[in-house]
Amino acid sequence: MTKLVFMGTPQFSATVLKGLLEDSNYEILAVLTQPDRAVGRKKEIKMTPVKEVALENKLSIYQPEKLSGSKELEEIMALGADGIVTAAYGQFLPSKLLNSVNFAVNVHASLLPKYRGGAPIHYAIINGEREAGVTIMEMVKEMDAGDMVSKASIPILDTDNVGTMFEKLAVLGRDLLLESLPAYLSGQLKPQKQDHSKASFAPNISSEQENLDWTKSNRQIFNQVRGMNPWPVAHTFLAGQRFKIYEVDMVDGQGQAGQIIEKNKDKLVVASSEGAISLKVVQPAGKPKMQIKDFLNGLGRELKVGDYFGK
């Protein structure tokens, strides 16, 4: 039985961890995940999805704010694990830890060398990619630059957003890892080097990137909204206040960028540089998320054709 330390944080990682726990070839000696954080308006402390799975399975849990130089690092190295599996852990692994095990692999949600970094799924959708995927790669000190053990891909549909793609890629990553790991550990599956000249990067989404630019085409805005739903959520401004947008449709239409060109009791259409956007699910400042018809029957009642978003 191969003894592992698992490192991960979000639901994507939890799906991978569950797969390893269900496979009798592996024993999870310990789990590392990010510290519990305060979330939401009420600042309630919330544990990570990986921690929830670990608690359910009575696994040892470590949550160092910074792994490098921590006492937890020394304890983990003393466990005698054969290898490390990571999936969206959120921290770099110290070289001394990588050197202390026989192998260390990462389940990364992109088709490397494209989209190295913390938000590969977001960028794939925002940039209009036709497919996304998972790469199992060896861990090295440089971010997502290790040799590739295996890859798998699936299409990105117009009906997909970050949430749905995370769910799909988590299952794909789990299955790919469990399929690849035995052949990799036996030496039958030889890792392939990345073409570093083709690398692109996907750093965490900034607040500036969340702001919709109505001078872009309706396709670009459509992709941006999907690429930030359900988090961090695209926004624009209405009467100087932040206005979050969760779901939109691309429609025909013409007008000045950001201008309302059509409105009725359950429809609000905003012009872009090419075509237009029909708002579907929104969240006005200080209010809950709602369907557009509910907004138009309440706060949005006074809006009229010719008014502008983005100001």
C-alpha positions as CSV (number, residue, x, y, z in Angstrom):
1,M,0.0,0.0,0.0
2,T,1.4,3.4,-1.0
3,K,1.4,5.9,1.9
4,L,0.4,9.4,0.9
5,V,0.2,12.9,2.3
6,F,-2.6,14.8,0.6
7,M,-2.7,18.6,0.1
8,G,-5.7,20.5,-1.1
9,T,-8.3,23.1,-0.2
10,P,-11.5,23.6,-2.3
11,Q,-14.2,21.2,-3.4
12,F,-12.1,20.3,-6.5
13,S,-9.5,18.9,-4.1
14,A,-12.1,17.2,-1.9
15,T,-13.3,15.2,-4.9
16,V,-9.8,14.0,-5.6
17,L,-9.2,13.1,-1.9
18,K,-12.4,11.1,-1.8
19,G,-11.2,9.1,-4.8
20,L,-7.9,8.2,-3.1
21,L,-9.7,7.2,0.1
22,E,-12.0,4.8,-1.9
23,D,-8.9,3.2,-3.5
24,S,-7.4,0.4,-1.4
25,N,-4.0,0.9,-3.0
26,Y,-3.4,4.1,-0.9
27,E,-3.3,5.1,2.7
28,I,-3.6,8.8,3.6
29,L,-1.3,9.5,6.5
30,A,-2.3,13.2,6.8
31,V,-4.1,16.0,5.0
32,L,-2.9,19.6,4.6
33,T,-5.3,22.3,3.8
34,Q,-5.6,26.1,4.2
35,P,-6.6,27.5,7.6
36,D,-10.3,28.1,8.4
37,R,-11.4,31.5,7.2
38,A,-14.1,34.0,8.0
39,V,-16.5,34.3,5.1
40,G,-19.6,36.3,4.2
41,R,-21.1,39.4,5.7
42,K,-21.4,37.7,9.1
43,K,-17.7,36.7,9.0
44,E,-18.5,33.1,10.0
45,I,-15.5,30.8,10.3
46,K,-15.7,28.2,7.6
47,M,-13.6,25.1,7.2
48,T,-12.4,24.0,3.8
49,P,-14.1,21.2,1.8
50,V,-10.9,19.1,2.2
51,K,-11.0,19.5,5.9
52,E,-14.6,18.3,6.0
53,V,-13.7,15.2,4.1
54,A,-10.7,14.6,6.4
55,L,-12.8,15.0,9.5
56,E,-15.4,12.6,8.2
57,N,-12.6,10.0,7.6
58,K,-10.8,10.7,10.9
59,L,-7.6,11.8,9.2
60,S,-4.8,13.8,10.7
61,I,-5.2,17.5,9.6
62,Y,-2.6,20.2,9.4
63,Q,-3.5,23.8,8.5
64,P,-0.3,26.0,8.7
65,E,-0.7,29.6,7.5
66,K,2.6,29.1,5.9
67,L,4.1,25.7,5.4
68,S,7.7,26.7,4.8
69,G,9.6,26.9,8.1
70,S,6.6,25.7,10.2
71,K,6.6,23.0,12.9
72,E,4.0,21.2,10.8
73,L,6.5,20.8,8.0
74,E,8.9,18.9,10.3
75,E,6.0,16.7,11.6
76,I,4.8,15.9,8.0
77,M,8.4,15.0,6.9
78,A,8.6,12.6,9.9
79,L,5.5,10.6,8.9
80,G,7.4,8.5,6.4
81,A,5.1,9.0,3.5
82,D,6.0,7.4,0.1
83,G,4.6,10.4,-1.8
84,I,2.6,13.6,-1.9
85,V,-0.5,14.3,-3.9
86,T,-1.6,17.9,-4.2
87,A,-4.7,19.5,-5.8
88,A,-5.3,23.2,-5.5
89,Y,-3.6,23.4,-2.2
90,G,-2.8,27.1,-2.5
91,Q,0.8,27.2,-1.2
92,F,4.2,26.4,-2.6
93,L,5.8,23.2,-1.3
94,P,9.3,23.6,0.2
95,S,12.1,21.8,-1.7
96,K,13.1,20.0,1.5
97,L,9.6,18.4,1.6
98,L,9.7,17.4,-2.0
99,N,13.1,15.9,-1.6
100,S,11.9,13.9,1.5
101,V,9.5,11.6,-0.5
102,N,9.8,9.2,-3.4
103,F,7.4,11.2,-5.6
104,A,5.1,14.3,-5.5
105,V,2.4,14.9,-8.1
106,N,-0.1,17.6,-8.6
107,V,-3.6,17.5,-10.1
108,H,-3.8,20.8,-12.1
109,A,-7.0,22.0,-13.8
110,S,-5.5,23.0,-17.1
111,L,-3.9,21.5,-20.2
112,L,-0.3,22.5,-19.4
113,P,1.8,24.4,-20.3
114,K,-1.3,26.6,-20.8
115,Y,-2.7,28.4,-17.7
116,R,-0.2,27.8,-15.0
117,G,-1.4,29.4,-11.7
118,G,-4.3,29.6,-9.3
119,A,-7.3,30.4,-11.6
120,P,-6.9,28.2,-14.8
121,I,-10.6,27.4,-15.1
122,H,-11.6,31.1,-14.9
123,Y,-9.2,32.1,-17.6
124,A,-10.1,29.3,-19.9
125,I,-13.7,30.4,-19.9
126,I,-13.0,34.1,-20.0
127,N,-10.7,33.7,-22.9
128,G,-13.2,31.7,-24.9
129,E,-11.4,28.4,-24.9
130,R,-13.3,25.5,-26.5
131,E,-11.9,22.9,-24.1
132,A,-10.5,22.6,-20.6
133,G,-8.7,19.8,-18.9
134,V,-6.5,18.3,-16.2
135,T,-2.8,17.6,-16.1
136,I,-1.2,15.3,-13.6
137,M,2.3,16.6,-13.2
138,E,5.4,16.1,-11.1
139,M,6.0,18.8,-8.5
140,V,8.9,21.1,-8.8
141,K,9.8,24.4,-7.1
142,E,8.7,26.5,-10.1
143,M,4.9,27.0,-10.4
144,D,3.2,24.3,-12.4
145,A,6.3,23.7,-14.4
146,G,7.0,20.0,-13.7
147,D,7.0,17.1,-16.1
148,M,3.6,15.9,-17.3
149,V,2.5,12.4,-16.2
150,S,-0.9,12.4,-18.1
151,K,-3.6,14.7,-19.5
152,A,-7.3,14.6,-20.2
153,S,-9.7,17.2,-21.7
154,I,-13.4,18.0,-22.0
155,P,-15.3,20.6,-24.0
156,I,-16.4,23.9,-22.5
157,L,-20.1,24.5,-23.4
158,D,-21.9,27.8,-23.5
159,T,-24.0,26.5,-20.7
160,D,-20.9,26.1,-18.5
161,N,-19.5,28.5,-15.9
162,V,-16.7,28.2,-13.4
163,G,-18.9,26.3,-11.0
164,T,-19.9,23.6,-13.5
165,M,-16.5,23.3,-14.9
166,F,-14.9,22.9,-11.5
167,E,-17.3,20.0,-10.8
168,K,-16.6,18.3,-14.2
169,L,-12.8,18.8,-13.9
170,A,-12.7,17.5,-10.4
171,V,-14.2,14.2,-11.5
172,L,-12.0,14.1,-14.5
173,G,-8.9,14.8,-12.3
174,R,-9.9,12.2,-9.8
175,D,-10.3,9.5,-12.4
176,L,-7.2,10.5,-14.3
177,L,-5.1,10.4,-11.1
178,L,-6.4,7.0,-10.1
179,E,-5.9,5.7,-13.6
180,S,-2.3,7.1,-14.0
181,L,-0.8,6.7,-10.6
182,P,-0.2,2.9,-10.7
183,A,1.5,3.0,-14.1
184,Y,3.5,6.1,-13.0
185,L,4.7,4.5,-9.8
186,S,5.7,1.2,-11.6
187,G,7.7,3.2,-14.2
188,Q,5.5,2.2,-17.1
189,L,4.2,5.7,-17.6
190,K,7.1,8.1,-18.4
191,P,6.5,11.8,-17.7
192,Q,6.9,14.3,-20.6
193,K,8.6,17.6,-20.3
194,Q,6.5,20.8,-20.9
195,D,7.3,23.2,-23.7
196,H,8.0,26.1,-21.5
197,S,8.0,28.5,-24.5
198,K,4.3,27.9,-24.8
199,A,3.5,28.6,-21.1
200,S,0.7,31.0,-20.2
201,F,-0.3,32.1,-16.7
202,A,-3.6,32.3,-14.8
203,P,-3.0,34.3,-11.6
204,N,-5.9,34.8,-9.2
205,I,-8.6,37.1,-10.5
206,S,-8.1,40.8,-9.5
207,S,-11.0,43.1,-8.6
208,E,-10.2,45.2,-11.7
209,Q,-10.8,42.1,-13.9
210,E,-14.3,41.6,-12.3
211,N,-15.4,45.0,-13.7
212,L,-17.3,44.6,-17.0
213,D,-16.1,46.6,-20.0
214,W,-19.2,47.3,-22.1
215,T,-17.0,48.4,-25.1
216,K,-16.2,44.7,-25.5
217,S,-18.3,42.4,-27.7
218,N,-21.3,40.5,-26.3
219,R,-19.4,37.3,-26.6
220,Q,-16.5,38.6,-24.6
221,I,-18.9,39.9,-21.9
222,F,-20.8,36.6,-21.9
223,N,-17.5,34.7,-21.4
224,Q,-16.4,37.1,-18.6
225,V,-19.7,36.7,-16.7
226,R,-19.5,32.9,-17.0
227,G,-15.8,32.9,-16.1
228,M,-16.6,34.5,-12.8
229,N,-19.8,32.7,-11.8
230,P,-20.2,31.7,-9.0
231,W,-17.0,33.4,-7.8
232,P,-15.6,36.1,-7.7
233,V,-18.7,37.4,-9.7
234,A,-18.5,40.0,-12.5
235,H,-19.8,43.5,-11.8
236,T,-20.6,46.8,-13.3
237,F,-21.9,50.0,-11.8
238,L,-25.4,51.5,-11.8
239,A,-25.9,55.0,-10.5
240,G,-22.4,54.8,-9.0
241,Q,-23.1,51.6,-7.0
242,R,-21.6,48.2,-7.6
243,F,-24.0,45.9,-9.5
244,K,-23.1,42.2,-9.7
245,I,-24.1,40.1,-12.7
246,Y,-24.3,36.3,-12.5
247,E,-26.0,35.2,-15.7
248,V,-26.6,36.8,-19.1
249,D,-27.5,35.9,-22.6
250,M,-26.1,37.2,-25.9
251,V,-28.7,38.9,-28.0
252,D,-28.8,41.1,-31.1
253,G,-29.0,44.8,-30.6
254,Q,-27.3,48.1,-31.2
255,G,-26.6,51.2,-29.1
256,Q,-23.9,53.0,-27.2
257,A,-21.7,50.7,-25.0
258,G,-23.4,50.2,-21.6
259,Q,-26.7,51.8,-22.8
260,I,-30.1,50.2,-22.0
261,I,-31.7,49.5,-25.4
262,E,-34.7,47.4,-24.3
263,K,-36.7,47.1,-21.2
264,N,-40.0,45.4,-20.2
265,K,-41.3,43.8,-17.1
266,D,-39.0,40.8,-17.3
267,K,-36.2,41.8,-19.7
268,L,-33.3,44.3,-19.6
269,V,-31.0,44.5,-22.6
270,V,-27.7,46.4,-22.5
271,A,-25.7,47.3,-25.6
272,S,-22.0,46.3,-26.1
273,S,-19.6,47.2,-28.9
274,E,-20.9,44.2,-30.9
275,G,-24.4,42.9,-30.2
276,A,-26.0,43.2,-26.8
277,I,-26.4,41.5,-23.5
278,S,-29.7,40.4,-21.8
279,L,-29.3,40.4,-18.0
280,K,-30.7,37.3,-16.3
281,V,-29.5,37.0,-12.7
282,V,-28.2,40.1,-10.9
283,Q,-27.4,41.4,-7.4
284,P,-27.9,45.1,-6.7
285,A,-25.7,46.7,-4.0
286,G,-26.8,45.6,-0.5
287,K,-29.4,43.2,-1.9
288,P,-29.6,39.4,-2.4
289,K,-29.1,37.7,-5.8
290,M,-32.3,37.8,-7.9
291,Q,-33.8,37.1,-11.2
292,I,-33.9,40.1,-13.5
293,K,-37.7,40.2,-13.5
294,D,-37.6,40.6,-9.7
295,F,-35.1,43.5,-10.0
296,L,-37.3,45.2,-12.6
297,N,-40.4,44.9,-10.5
298,G,-38.6,46.5,-7.5
299,L,-35.4,48.5,-7.5
300,G,-35.1,48.6,-11.3
301,R,-38.6,49.9,-11.9
302,E,-37.4,53.5,-12.6
303,L,-34.8,52.4,-15.2
304,K,-35.6,53.5,-18.7
305,V,-34.2,52.9,-22.2
306,G,-31.3,55.2,-22.7
307,D,-29.9,54.9,-19.2
308,Y,-26.4,53.6,-18.8
309,F,-24.6,50.8,-16.9
310,G,-20.9,51.2,-16.1
311,K,-21.2,54.7,-14.6
